[in-house]
C-alpha cells in the first residue's frame, strides 16, 4: 500500500515548472505532480503516483504576488484552495477577475485563458485536478512566450521546455511560435456571472450537505457519483471525474467499494483508511489512491469539523 500514499511533506516540487518561471510574479512558486504528470513543461518534474487514474492531481504553492501567467487547457482544471487568498483572472487580456479563499473550489472551462495570483500575505497552496490521463498541453497568450524568451526560457514545438542560456536549441527542432491574433480570437470569454456557475464557495457548502450516515456528511461538488450513490452536484460541469467531500468530527463509514480509480486527500484533519486490515493514516495534505473493488472503511476522530476530498473517474 505504501506506493499508493503521497505524503505531502515528502513530495519533490519543481521550482521552474513552466516557461514563464523566471518572470516577476511567476518565479516564486512550486509545482507538485501527485497523481500523474499533470501539464508541467519541466521534464524533470517528480511524479509521486504514476499509475493512470483517468485524471491527474497536482498542487501549486506560491509566495505573495506570485502565480501563473495567462494560459488555456484542453481538459478540465479544478482548483481547491487549501490556504491563502487567490485572485483568478481570465480572458485574453486578463481583465476579468475574482477572489477565492480557503475551502473555495473553481472548475475552469476549457478553451479559455486563465491565470492566478496569491494575493495574501503568506505563501498559499492549492490542489489542482486535471482531466484525463493525458491532460494535454498548455497554450499561452503570446505576451507570455515573448517575455519568457527574454529570460532565456522557451518552448520547442513539442512543448518541451528549453533553457537558451545553457546552449542553443537542437538543430532538428524549432521553437514554438506564439499564436496569432486571429487564433487568439478563437478562445472563449466568460463574464463574471457565467464564471460564478463554476464556483462553490466554502461558506455555501453546508447548504448542500447530505447524511452519508449519522456521523458523516457528504457534499457532492462535481459529477453525480460517489460509490453507488447518485447525487446532484453543486457545480454542473462535465469534467470526466467526480469530486466529493466527506465532512465529520468523529465518524466512520464502512464497506465502501470504489469500482473506478479513486483518490482521497485531506483538506483538513487526520483520517484513517482501512482496507483488508491495512490501516493508512492520512494527515492534512496527504493523498491515498484507493484500490479498485476493495471494501474500504474511512474514519476520523478530531475535535472540529474536518474535510476529506474524494476524486473518482466518472
N, C-alpha and C positions, 0 to 999 in steps of 0.2 A: 504493500500500500504506500510505501514511502515515496515511490516515484510518481504518485498521484497528488502529492502535497506540495504546495508552493508557499513557503514561509516568506512573508514579505521582507523581513529583515535579512534574508539570505539571497535575495534577488540581486542580479548584477545589471544595473541600468546602463543605457547608452547616454553619454553626455553630448553627443553630436549625432542625433538620430536622423536629422533631415537637412536638406540643402540650405535652409536659412539659419542654421545653427550657430553662425558666427555674427549674425546681425544683432544690433542692440534691440532689446525687447524680446529676443528669442533664444539667446545663448545661455541663460541661467535656468536651465530646465533639464529634467531627466526623463527618459522614456524606458518603460518596462514592458517586455513581452512575457506574459504569464502563461497563457494558453495559446499556442500558435504563434506565427511570426509577426502578425499584425501588418502594418504598412510601413514600417521603418525602412528608410533608404540606406541605413548603415548595415552592410552585410556581415558585420561582426557582432550585431546585436545578439545578446544571450537570450535563448528561449528556454523557459523552465519546463513546460509540459508541451511536448511537440506532437503528441498524438492528435490526429484530426478530430474535431468535435462538431464541425458544421458551422462554427463561428470562432472568433478569436477574443481573448480577454487581454487587455493591456492596462497600463496605468501611466499617468504623466504627473510629475510634480514640477512646480515652477516657483521661483522666487517672485516677490512683488514686482509688478510691471513687466513680467515676462510671460510668454505663452507661444502660441502658434501663429504663423502668418496665414493669409487667406488661401484656402485650398478647397478642393472638392473631391468627393469619394464616389465610387461607382456602386458601393454596397452600404448597408446600414451602418450608422455610427451613433451609439447611445452613450451618453456621459452620465455617470453617477458621481455627484460631488461628495467626496469624503471629508474634505476640510477646506476652509478658506472661502473667499468671496471672488467669483469669477465673472468677467464680462465676456459674453458671447456676442460676436458681431458677424454680419453676413452681407451677401451681395458682392458683386464685382468691385464695388468701391468701398465696401465695409462700413457704410454709413448707418445701417440699422443695427441696433444692439439691445441687449437685455442683461440684467444682473441676476445670477443664481448663487445660492448659498448651500451650506452643508445639508445633505439629505435630499436636495433637489435633483431631478432627473430630466434630461432632454434627449429626444430622439431626433437627430438631424436628418432632414430629407436629403436624398441623393441629388446629384446634378445641381448642386447649389454651393457657391463658395461660402466658407465659414472660417472663422478664426476664434481664438480665445486668449484671454489675458487674466492673470491673477491680479485683482485689484485690492487684495487685502494687505495687511501689514506684515504677514508672516508667510513662510513657504506653504503653499496649498497643494492638495492632492486630489486627483480624480481617477476613477476607474473608467475604462472605455471598452464597450463590447462592439465588435465589428462583425458584420455578416459574412457568412460562407467560409469555407476552409481557406480559399484564396480571396482575401478581401480586395484584391485589385491594386491599382496604383493611384497615386495622388496626382491631381492636376493643380498646378499652382497658377495664380494670377501672374501675368507677365512681369510685373514690377518685382515680385519676389525673386524670380530667377535672375533678373538683370542685376538686382542689388547683391544677391548671393555671389554672383560671379566676380564681383569686385572684391570680395573677401577671399577668393580663390576656390570656392566650392561651386561645383556644377553637377548636372546630371547627364549621363550618357543616354543615348536613345533607348537603351534597355531599362532606363530609370535607375541605374546603379549610381551611387554617389562617388564622385572623384574629387580629390584634392589637388588642384592645379599648382599649388605652392610646393608640392612634393615631386613634381615632374610633369611632363606633357601627357596628353591623353594617348591611349593606344592608337597606332596608325590605322587600324582597321575599324575604328569606331568613331562615331560622330557625337558631338554634344547635342543634347536635346534643346531644340529651339522653343522659345516662349510661344504660346498660342497666339493667333492673330486676333485683332479686334473684332473681326467678323465672327470668329469662333467663340469669343468671349460673350457675344450676344446670345448664343445658344443655351447658356446656362440660366436656370430658373432664379427668380427672385420672389421672396415672400415678404408680406408686410407683417407688422408685429402681431396683429390679431390672428393671422394664419399660423405663425410660429407658436403662439400660445397653445394651440391644439396638440402640439408635440411635447408639451412640458407638464410634468407633475411635480408640484412643489411639496416639500416635506410637510408643511403645515396643513395641506389638504388630504394627505394620505389616510388619516384616521377616518375620514368620511366614507372611505371605501373598504374599510376592514370587514372581513367575514371571519367566522369562527371555524378554524380548522379542527379544533376540539375545544374543550372548556378552558384550556390554558394558553393555547397558541392561536394568534390571529394570522390571517393571510391577506395579502394585498396584491392583486394582480395588476401589474404595471403595463406590460406589453404581451401580446399573444393571448390565447384563450385557454391554455392548458397548464395544469400542474398535476403531474402523475395522471390519475384517471379523472380528476376534477376538470370541469369546463366552466369558465367564468368570463364575464365581460371585462375587458381591460380598460384601464383609465386612459391610456394612450392608444388610439386606434391607428396602428401603423404596421404595415407588413414588413417585418424585418428579417423573417426567416428563423426567429428564435422567440422563446418565451422568457419574460423577466418577471419573477415573483419575489415578494418579500415576506419572510416569516418574522413575526414580532412576538416577543414574550419577555417576562422577567424570569419566571421559573416554570418550565413546562417541558413536555416530551410528546412527540408524535412517533408512533411505531409502525413498522411494516409498510413503509413507503416503497414502491417499486417504480423505478425510472426506466422506461424502455427506449429512450433516446439519450444521446450523450448529454450529460448534465454536470454542471459545476455549482458549488456553493462557495461564497466568500463573505466573510464577516464585515458588515458595515459598522457594527458596534457590539461589544461584549464577547464573552467566551462561549463557545458552543462545542458540543460533543457529537460526533458522528459514529454510530456503531453499525458495523457490517460483519455478520457471521462471527461475532465475538471480538473482532478487532475494533478498538476504540481510538478514534482520532480526535485530538483536541485542536480546535481552531480558535486562535486569538484574533483580535481585530486586525483586518487587512490580509489575513491568511486565506488561501484558496485550496479547495479539495475537489478533485474530479471523481465523481461517484461511478463505480462500476455499473454497467447496464444489467438490468433484470436480477438484481440482488435485493433482499429485504434490508431496508435501511431504517434506523431509528435516529432521530435528531432531537437533541435536548439542550437546555440551557438552565443555568442556576445563577442568576445575577440579582443585584439589588435594585436595578432600574430597567426600564424597557430597553431591549436590545433587538438588533435587526440583522437578519441573515438574507443576503441576496442569493437567488437561485436562477441560473440560466440554463435552459434546456433547448435542444434542437426542436424546431416546430415540425 
